[in-house]
Amino acid sequence: SSGINAEYGRVDWRRNTQYVNFAERDDMIVWFWEILDGYTQEELFTLLKFITGYSRVPHGGFAQFASISSSGPIKISRGNGTEENLPKSSVCFNLLLLPVYSSKEMLRDRLHTAMTYASVGFDQC
């Protein structure tokens, strides 16, 4: 199975992610990738499962998420709510919904909480 422990995997994930109501240069997106750069392989797999429902990368890399189901590629979208709200995901759409946070530390904390404790609350497709 494909792993994401190598730098290539992180680059591949980033290259194959789409943004909705965010630009790649927005602080939230820059912070997101900086946070992922510090993640262990286990944390990356936990986040991947939170977003997609898959705990491993498909054979052929992250681009394959666009073709293995009707969910499409991994997407990061601006979520509703305030910075008190946790990020949400919809595995039906490979979608991560991020409220706008005022700091990278807050994003790191909220993302960790969401993927660790809210991962049992996947949307039903």
N, C-alpha and C positions, 0 to 999 in steps of 0.2 A: 504494500500500500504506500501511497505517496505521503511523505512527511513534510512538515513545514519548519523543521529545526534549522535548516540551512538558510543563509541570507537570501539565496535565490527564491526560496519559498515566500519570504516576506515581500520581495520585489514582485514576484508573480501575483501575489494576493493584491498588492496595491495597483498593479498594472491592469488587473481585471475587476476593479471595483468602480462602480458608477456612483455619481453624487446627484442627489435630488434636493434642490433648494440650498445647496452648499456649493462653494467653489473649492477646488483643490488647494488653493492658497489661504482659505479661511483658517483662522486660529484653531477652530474646533477640529478641522481635518488634519492640520499640521500636528496638533497635540495628539490626536488619535494614533497617528503613525509613530510618533515618538514614544508613546506609551507601549505600543505593540513591539517596538524595538527592544524594550526591556523585559518583555514577557518570556517566561520559560515555554518550552514546547507544550507542557501540560496546560498552561494558561491559554496558549494559542488555540489548542484543541477545544478547550472549554468555551472560548469565545466563538470559535467556528460553529460549534454545536448550537450555541445560543442563537446565532444568526441564521443558520441553514438547516439545523436538525441533523447534520452530518458531523461526525467526530473525526473524520479523515478527509483528506483532499482526494477528489476523484483521479483516477489514472489519467494522465495528460495535463494535470494541473488545474489551476483555478478557472481557466477559460472554460473548462468542461461544465461548470455549474450552469452556464447559459444553455447547454444542450441536453443535460441529463434529465431535465424535467421542465415543466411549464413555468417554473419559478423564475427563470432568467438568471442573469449574473448577480453577484453580491452587490447590494446597494446600501448607501448610507444616506439617510434623509433627515432633514430638520424635523424634530418631533415637537409636539405641543407641550405646553406646561412650562413651569418655571424650573430654575436650577435645583429646586427641592425634589423634583421628580426624577425617577430613575430612567435610564434608557430602556427602550422596549424593543422587541423584535417580532417579526412575523416570518416564521420559517416557510410559510406558503409562498412568500415572495423573495426569500433570501434578503430580507430587509432589516437593517438596524436603524431605529429611530432615536436620534440624539437631541434632547433639549439643549439649548445653548447655555453653557456653563461659563462662569466668570474667570476660571483658572484651569490650568492643566491638572493641578492636584485634585480639584473637585471632579473633573471628568474622570480621572483615574479611579477615585474613590467610588463614584456612582457606577461606573462601568463594572468595576470589580464586584460590587454588591449585586448588581443586576445579573451578571452572568453566573455568579456563584449561587445566589439564593433564588432568583426568579426564573432560572432556567427550567424549572419544573412547570412553569406556566405558559408553555408554547401555545400560540394561537392554533385553533383547529382549522384545518384547510377545508 
